[in-house]
């Protein structure tokens, strides 16, 4: 599994005693598995952390996380000075994410851009949940520009130089050396701070000014090369350029949503597992058994935890994203779910719809087929905006629209994530394009963990026929778009997965 590696000074983090190291073997080959999902197990997402040096509080350290060795590689240091510009108290750290498109593009071509942004969303949810287990909160620093983020992660420091724009078109689709396609793309940054503390006072102007000084720092380390030859998919780089965020929106500031918990029907629906155990068991099912029937209560419980603002008062409606892990996102929910229910006891097979932002209800109903029922299912909990659109066996349909993949029909249910699309880009800007995919990834991470918490599994489906999905729902324009698919059910166990001691150490091949 490729991983960005900088030959830099390493700062080791403490190894978690008693953890397990998940791996898979086939023949003479063994490779690691990560608890964070990724399309094709390719993992294009890199993490970088800015924090106060615990050994010398007068300086800040910018580091890169090396997952295989579980190390923080120090890439640059700077005087803490007035740390409030970069780490406004009581903030603990800034964590930034970047992507290497080539890690996906070599296998998936132009779809790599979409898959990389799915992975960013999964990572955002993983960070938010991990932070919460440590008593921290996490929130996107969404007022930073792409240029600010590039300085933070050092895209021009130790990484391949960018290609001239005219050269991208000239070599598009041709195989040959193109080292610049392994360049990092800055995605986003999060502020980590104690949960329930005073809200950090973030000044995006001051933060941007402080990041300009990163150009003058002494950076160490050079990214390793993944491939000798490459294929350039120019649409990836043109689109990534077109959807950059160049500056904050007028009046855009940093704020933290009040904490809200997710609804629980019954603690007995979950296995006796800690949050850490659920996370470490998470993996993508390679196939579903096509037989397991999920209880209706489990189904409703999973969907309750997919709601962005969590539990609402009787008669209330979903509002700002304030429940974990959705609270990491600073915008109101834009993503809904069209569900194909196959095997849920006490619930008729058919097509259902989860409205995650009830402000969109009337618009959705007008945009979709006019013969849909929009009926509340029997026993549906108050506060769960779930509607049955039509009854019927949708297994073959679910399989067909997910690129003829049986896994979409062999689970208990599958779904397509439907985002409000063109109005969002028109109202806010083209930079919301990747963020809509991030939101689908956050929702996907919840589906993964909820499925494992009740003893089954899940899989993200990145290959689907979006026009066919739109036809099923009756969507005729770009007002709503299908951005991600998912399936939940009982997995066919892969016997190649084995457990080894966690983090064997730098340079040791497990």
Secondary structure as UniProt FT lines:
FT   STRAND          9..12
FT   TURN            17..18
FT   STRAND          20..26
FT   TURN            27..28
FT   STRAND          29..32
FT   HELIX           39..41
FT   STRAND          45..52
FT   TURN            54..55
FT   TURN            57..58
FT   STRAND          59..66
FT   TURN            67..70
FT   STRAND          71..79
FT   HELIX           83..85
FT   TURN            89..90
FT   STRAND          91..99
FT   HELIX           102..108
FT   HELIX           109..111
FT   HELIX           112..133
FT   TURN            134..135
FT   STRAND          136..140
FT   TURN            142..143
FT   HELIX           146..153
FT   TURN            154..156
FT   HELIX           165..171
FT   STRAND          175..176
FT   HELIX           179..182
FT   STRAND          185..194
FT   TURN            195..196
FT   HELIX           204..212
FT   HELIX           213..216
FT   STRAND          230..232
FT   HELIX           234..242
FT   TURN            250..251
FT   HELIX           267..269
FT   HELIX           275..281
FT   HELIX           296..304
FT   TURN            305..306
FT   TURN            308..309
FT   TURN            314..315
FT   TURN            324..325
FT   HELIX           326..328
FT   STRAND          335..341
FT   TURN            345..346
FT   STRAND          350..354
FT   HELIX           358..360
FT   HELIX           361..367
FT   TURN            370..371
FT   TURN            378..379
FT   TURN            382..383
FT   STRAND          386..391
FT   HELIX           395..401
FT   TURN            402..404
FT   HELIX           407..410
FT   STRAND          413..420
FT   HELIX           422..427
FT   TURN            430..431
FT   HELIX           432..453
FT   TURN            454..455
FT   STRAND          457..461
FT   HELIX           466..473
FT   STRAND          480..489
FT   TURN            495..496
FT   STRAND          497..501
FT   TURN            506..507
//
